[in-house]
Amino acid sequence: DGGAAFGFPETPEDAARAGLVSGKDNIIDRSIQDAYINAIRRAKDFIYIENQYFLGSSFCWSADDIKPEDIGALHLIPKELSLK
């Protein structure tokens, strides 16, 4: 359906300005993930987020020889929660 892409950014630069992340052969909207991460970082007393679409993460599995910055996790919400 050609109409479904009407108004969608044509270039990676335009996609980045619109808050989209582009990779090889795909463009991903990260606005919801970014909103969750912003809320997690601002939390002071507790964090309660309910969403049936959260995916598990191996971010905090014990591995003494791996530095967090080397993990390169694409799903950052579990990472942000574990760092909080």
C-alpha positions as CSV (number, residue, x, y, z in Angstrom):
1,D,0.0,0.0,0.0
2,G,1.8,3.1,-1.2
3,G,-0.4,5.4,0.8
4,A,0.9,3.9,4.1
5,A,4.3,5.5,3.6
6,F,3.0,9.0,2.7
7,G,4.9,11.6,4.6
8,F,7.5,9.1,5.8
9,P,11.1,10.5,5.7
10,E,13.0,9.9,2.5
11,T,16.5,10.0,3.9
12,P,18.3,8.7,7.0
13,E,19.0,12.3,8.1
14,D,15.3,13.3,7.8
15,A,14.4,10.1,9.8
16,A,16.8,11.0,12.6
17,R,15.4,14.5,12.8
18,A,11.9,13.0,13.1
19,G,13.1,10.8,16.1
20,L,13.4,7.6,14.1
21,V,16.4,5.3,14.1
22,S,17.5,3.9,10.7
23,G,19.6,0.9,10.1
24,K,20.2,-1.3,7.1
25,D,17.0,-1.7,5.2
26,N,14.8,-0.5,8.1
27,I,13.6,2.5,10.1
28,I,12.4,2.2,13.7
29,D,10.3,4.6,15.7
30,R,11.9,4.9,19.2
31,S,9.7,7.6,20.7
32,I,7.9,5.2,23.1
33,Q,11.2,3.6,24.2
34,D,12.8,7.1,24.7
35,A,9.8,8.2,26.8
36,Y,10.1,5.1,29.0
37,I,13.8,5.7,29.4
38,N,13.3,9.4,30.3
39,A,10.6,8.4,32.9
40,I,13.0,5.7,34.4
41,R,15.8,8.2,34.7
42,R,13.6,10.8,36.4
43,A,12.1,8.4,38.9
44,K,13.0,9.1,42.5
45,D,11.1,6.7,44.8
46,F,9.8,3.8,42.7
47,I,9.3,2.6,39.2
48,Y,6.1,0.8,38.1
49,I,5.7,0.2,34.4
50,E,3.2,-2.3,33.0
51,N,3.4,-3.3,29.4
52,Q,2.8,-6.8,27.8
53,Y,5.4,-6.1,25.2
54,F,8.5,-5.8,27.4
55,L,11.2,-8.2,26.4
56,G,13.6,-9.9,28.7
57,S,17.2,-8.8,28.9
58,S,20.5,-10.4,29.8
59,F,22.0,-7.1,30.6
60,C,22.7,-7.8,34.3
61,W,23.6,-11.5,34.1
62,S,26.8,-12.1,35.9
63,A,29.7,-11.8,33.6
64,D,32.9,-10.4,35.1
65,D,34.7,-10.2,31.8
66,I,32.1,-8.0,30.1
67,K,31.8,-4.3,30.5
68,P,28.2,-2.8,30.3
69,E,29.2,-0.4,27.4
70,D,30.3,-3.5,25.4
71,I,26.9,-5.2,25.4
72,G,25.3,-3.0,22.8
73,A,21.8,-3.9,23.8
74,L,19.1,-2.6,21.4
75,H,16.3,-3.0,24.0
76,L,17.4,-0.4,26.5
77,I,14.5,-0.4,29.0
78,P,15.7,-3.5,31.0
79,K,19.2,-2.0,31.0
80,E,18.0,1.4,32.3
81,L,15.9,-0.4,35.0
82,S,18.9,-2.5,36.2
83,L,21.1,0.6,36.3
84,K,18.6,2.5,38.4
